[in-house]
Amino acid sequence: MKKIIKVNDVKKQFSGWFALRGVTTTFESGKIYGFLGNNGAGKTTLVKLIFQNFDYDGGSVTVDGKELKDVDYSEWLYFSESADLPVDTQVKEYIGRCYDYAQKPSKDYNEKVAKVMKIINIKKWWNKKIKSLSAGQKKMVVLFLCLLLRPKIAFFDEPTANVDLNNKELILKTIKTLKAEDSIVVVITHLIEEVEDILDHVVIMSDGLIKYDEPVVKGESLVKLFDEYAIDRTTQSEKIKEYINNVK
């Protein structure tokens, strides 16, 4: 069944500052979305709202028509090199807990782990605590989990950063596999050129607003699109001018 995340006129403020100023967008099954924007644009805030890290102040977010409080997150995955991993937990314990949370059949666990281990061999880290792993190694652990669980909704935060070429290709193949399995896939990144060939749709945020939300046009440079929409040059110029004028 097709899944859909609908974000409608969502607002969020912190101490009077609006991180989100009326955001509306949609993420649908079977597509890979590039979610782009500079630091402070509002991307992380929106993703945290979708994952219920905190509440929004206005608007609505629904998943398949359900409010977030009624959403079952067992088929979701957030991919990053940190991903709030339990650093004092062994890798094997973390993988096992996540498998149980995803409500997968326990009788299939060992067989599935063995199959994924042939693709991503993390045996040498299996008994290590997560805090002992490098950023790239943590990313491989989460990728292992992704292949094991095959989530229906997956957010990839800077998936190609801090990994070597072979692992980068494996990550991109995994993302494409999830799309083929009709999952919702959202890629949050600054390394646009490394992922632009796999994207179906681009959402660009700046200053708490969606500035661009369109399907990818073959042959169009996403870097140029980013340069055009990700920075509010007028606002930036005014801030610089104001700062210079007030410096004594």
TORSEZA-135548 format. One record per residue (C-alpha): x, y, z; residue number from 1. Coordinates in nm, 2 decimals. Layout:
<recs>
REC  X  Y  Z  NUM
...
</recs>
This chain:
<recs>
REC  0.00  0.00  0.00  1
REC  0.13  0.35  -0.09  2
REC  0.25  0.56  0.20  3
REC  0.24  0.94  0.21  4
REC  0.36  1.20  0.46  5
REC  0.18  1.53  0.43  6
REC  0.32  1.85  0.59  7
REC  0.07  2.13  0.58  8
REC  0.15  2.49  0.69  9
REC  0.37  2.38  0.98  10
REC  0.51  2.64  1.21  11
REC  0.77  2.61  1.49  12
REC  0.93  2.88  1.70  13
REC  1.20  2.87  1.96  14
REC  1.21  3.17  2.20  15
REC  1.03  3.39  1.95  16
REC  1.24  3.28  1.65  17
REC  1.05  3.10  1.38  18
REC  1.25  2.79  1.26  19
REC  0.95  2.69  1.04  20
REC  0.73  2.96  0.89  21
REC  0.45  2.78  0.73  22
REC  0.60  2.47  0.56  23
REC  0.39  2.26  0.32  24
REC  0.53  1.96  0.13  25
REC  0.46  1.59  0.06  26
REC  0.67  1.28  0.06  27
REC  0.53  0.98  -0.13  28
REC  0.62  0.61  -0.16  29
REC  0.84  0.49  -0.45  30
REC  1.03  0.82  -0.48  31
REC  1.37  0.94  -0.36  32
REC  1.36  1.30  -0.23  33
REC  1.65  1.53  -0.21  34
REC  1.59  1.75  0.10  35
REC  1.83  2.04  0.06  36
REC  1.92  2.36  0.24  37
REC  2.20  2.54  0.43  38
REC  2.25  2.50  0.80  39
REC  1.97  2.67  0.99  40
REC  1.73  2.65  0.70  41
REC  1.48  2.44  0.90  42
REC  1.55  2.09  0.75  43
REC  1.65  1.93  1.08  44
REC  1.37  2.10  1.27  45
REC  1.11  1.96  1.02  46
REC  1.26  1.61  1.04  47
REC  1.26  1.61  1.42  48
REC  0.89  1.72  1.41  49
REC  0.81  1.43  1.18  50
REC  0.98  1.19  1.42  51
REC  0.80  1.36  1.72  52
REC  1.12  1.49  1.89  53
REC  0.91  1.79  1.97  54
REC  0.57  1.94  1.88  55
REC  0.49  2.20  1.62  56
REC  0.31  2.53  1.70  57
REC  0.08  2.54  1.40  58
REC  -0.03  2.34  1.09  59
REC  -0.04  1.96  1.07  60
REC  0.16  1.66  0.98  61
REC  0.00  1.33  0.88  62
REC  0.12  0.99  0.77  63
REC  -0.14  0.80  0.56  64
REC  -0.40  1.03  0.70  65
REC  -0.30  0.96  1.07  66
REC  -0.19  1.22  1.31  67
REC  0.17  1.17  1.43  68
REC  0.05  1.05  1.78  69
REC  -0.12  0.76  1.61  70
REC  0.17  0.66  1.38  71
REC  0.35  0.33  1.42  72
REC  0.73  0.41  1.37  73
REC  0.83  0.04  1.37  74
REC  0.88  0.05  0.99  75
REC  1.08  0.38  0.99  76
REC  1.45  0.43  0.99  77
REC  1.67  0.74  1.04  78
REC  2.01  0.69  0.89  79
REC  2.31  0.90  1.00  80
REC  2.66  0.85  1.14  81
REC  2.53  0.93  1.49  82
REC  2.15  0.88  1.47  83
REC  2.13  0.91  1.85  84
REC  2.29  0.57  1.88  85
REC  2.32  0.42  2.23  86
REC  2.70  0.46  2.25  87
REC  2.75  0.22  2.56  88
REC  2.57  -0.06  2.38  89
REC  2.74  -0.34  2.18  90
REC  2.67  -0.34  1.81  91
REC  2.50  -0.69  1.83  92
REC  2.27  -0.57  2.11  93
REC  2.17  -0.26  1.92  94
REC  2.10  -0.46  1.60  95
REC  1.89  -0.71  1.80  96
REC  1.69  -0.44  1.98  97
REC  1.61  -0.26  1.66  98
REC  1.50  -0.59  1.50  99
REC  1.27  -0.66  1.79  100
REC  1.13  -0.30  1.78  101
REC  1.05  -0.34  1.41  102
REC  0.84  -0.64  1.51  103
REC  1.01  -0.88  1.27  104
REC  0.98  -1.26  1.32  105
REC  1.25  -1.37  1.58  106
REC  1.28  -1.71  1.41  107
REC  1.42  -1.54  1.10  108
REC  1.68  -1.32  1.28  109
REC  1.99  -1.53  1.26  110
REC  1.93  -1.62  0.89  111
REC  1.87  -1.26  0.79  112
REC  2.17  -1.13  0.98  113
REC  2.39  -1.39  0.81  114
REC  2.26  -1.28  0.47  115
REC  2.32  -0.91  0.53  116
REC  2.66  -0.99  0.68  117
REC  2.76  -1.12  0.33  118
REC  2.69  -0.78  0.19  119
REC  2.82  -0.56  0.48  120
REC  3.07  -0.76  0.70  121
REC  3.06  -0.60  1.04  122
REC  3.16  -0.91  1.24  123
REC  3.48  -0.74  1.36  124
REC  3.26  -0.48  1.53  125
REC  2.99  -0.71  1.65  126
REC  3.10  -0.73  2.01  127
REC  3.23  -0.38  2.03  128
REC  3.05  -0.08  2.19  129
REC  2.92  0.17  1.95  130
REC  3.13  0.45  2.11  131
REC  3.45  0.28  2.00  132
REC  3.35  0.30  1.63  133
REC  3.45  0.58  1.39  134
REC  3.19  0.80  1.21  135
REC  3.21  0.59  0.90  136
REC  3.19  0.26  1.09  137
REC  2.88  0.38  1.27  138
REC  2.73  0.46  0.93  139
REC  2.79  0.11  0.82  140
REC  2.62  -0.03  1.13  141
REC  2.31  0.17  1.05  142
REC  2.33  0.06  0.68  143
REC  2.35  -0.30  0.80  144
REC  2.03  -0.23  1.00  145
REC  1.87  -0.07  0.70  146
REC  1.93  -0.38  0.48  147
REC  1.81  -0.60  0.77  148
REC  1.49  -0.42  0.83  149
REC  1.40  -0.28  0.48  150
REC  1.20  0.02  0.63  151
REC  0.90  0.16  0.46  152
REC  1.00  0.51  0.54  153
REC  1.37  0.61  0.56  154
REC  1.54  0.94  0.61  155
REC  1.91  0.95  0.51  156
REC  2.11  1.23  0.68  157
REC  2.43  1.30  0.49  158
REC  2.45  0.94  0.38  159
REC  2.77  0.97  0.17  160
REC  2.98  1.18  0.41  161
REC  3.28  1.01  0.59  162
REC  3.27  0.69  0.39  163
REC  3.50  0.55  0.12  164
REC  3.41  0.50  -0.24  165
REC  3.30  0.13  -0.21  166
REC  3.07  0.20  0.09  167
REC  2.94  0.51  -0.08  168
REC  2.83  0.30  -0.38  169
REC  2.67  0.05  -0.14  170
REC  2.47  0.32  0.04  171
REC  2.34  0.46  -0.29  172
REC  2.24  0.10  -0.41  173
REC  2.06  0.05  -0.08  174
REC  1.87  0.38  -0.13  175
REC  1.77  0.27  -0.48  176
REC  1.66  -0.07  -0.35  177
REC  1.43  0.09  -0.10  178
REC  1.28  0.30  -0.37  179
REC  1.22  -0.02  -0.58  180
REC  1.04  -0.17  -0.28  181
REC  0.81  0.13  -0.28  182
REC  0.94  0.30  0.03  183
REC  0.95  0.67  0.10  184
REC  1.31  0.78  0.09  185
REC  1.43  1.12  0.19  186
REC  1.80  1.22  0.15  187
REC  1.92  1.52  0.35  188
REC  2.26  1.63  0.22  189
REC  2.51  1.91  0.13  190
REC  2.70  1.68  -0.11  191
REC  2.45  1.73  -0.39  192
REC  2.66  1.61  -0.67  193
REC  2.71  1.27  -0.51  194
REC  2.34  1.19  -0.49  195
REC  2.17  1.40  -0.77  196
REC  2.17  1.10  -1.02  197
REC  1.94  0.90  -0.79  198
REC  1.69  1.17  -0.69  199
REC  1.34  1.19  -0.83  200
REC  1.22  1.51  -0.65  201
REC  1.39  1.80  -0.49  202
REC  1.28  2.01  -0.19  203
REC  1.49  2.31  -0.10  204
REC  1.45  2.50  0.22  205
REC  1.57  2.85  0.32  206
REC  1.49  3.06  0.62  207
REC  1.22  2.83  0.75  208
REC  1.04  2.81  0.42  209
REC  1.01  2.58  0.12  210
REC  1.16  2.77  -0.17  211
REC  1.16  2.49  -0.43  212
REC  0.95  2.17  -0.44  213
REC  0.96  2.00  -0.79  214
REC  1.04  1.68  -0.97  215
REC  1.40  1.65  -1.10  216
REC  1.43  1.76  -1.46  217
REC  1.68  1.54  -1.65  218
REC  2.00  1.73  -1.73  219
REC  1.92  2.02  -1.49  220
REC  2.20  2.10  -1.24  221
REC  2.09  2.06  -0.89  222
REC  2.39  2.26  -0.77  223
REC  2.27  2.56  -0.97  224
REC  1.91  2.51  -0.83  225
REC  2.06  2.50  -0.48  226
REC  2.26  2.82  -0.54  227
REC  1.95  2.99  -0.67  228
REC  1.70  2.89  -0.40  229
REC  1.89  2.80  -0.09  230
REC  2.01  3.15  0.00  231
REC  1.80  3.45  0.05  232
REC  2.06  3.69  -0.09  233
REC  1.86  4.01  -0.02  234
REC  1.82  3.92  0.34  235
REC  2.18  3.81  0.38  236
REC  2.30  4.13  0.21  237
REC  2.09  4.35  0.44  238
REC  2.22  4.17  0.75  239
REC  2.58  4.22  0.64  240
REC  2.51  4.59  0.56  241
REC  2.34  4.64  0.89  242
REC  2.63  4.47  1.08  243
REC  2.89  4.68  0.90  244
REC  2.70  5.00  0.97  245
REC  2.68  4.92  1.33  246
REC  3.04  4.82  1.38  247
REC  3.23  5.10  1.56  248
</recs>
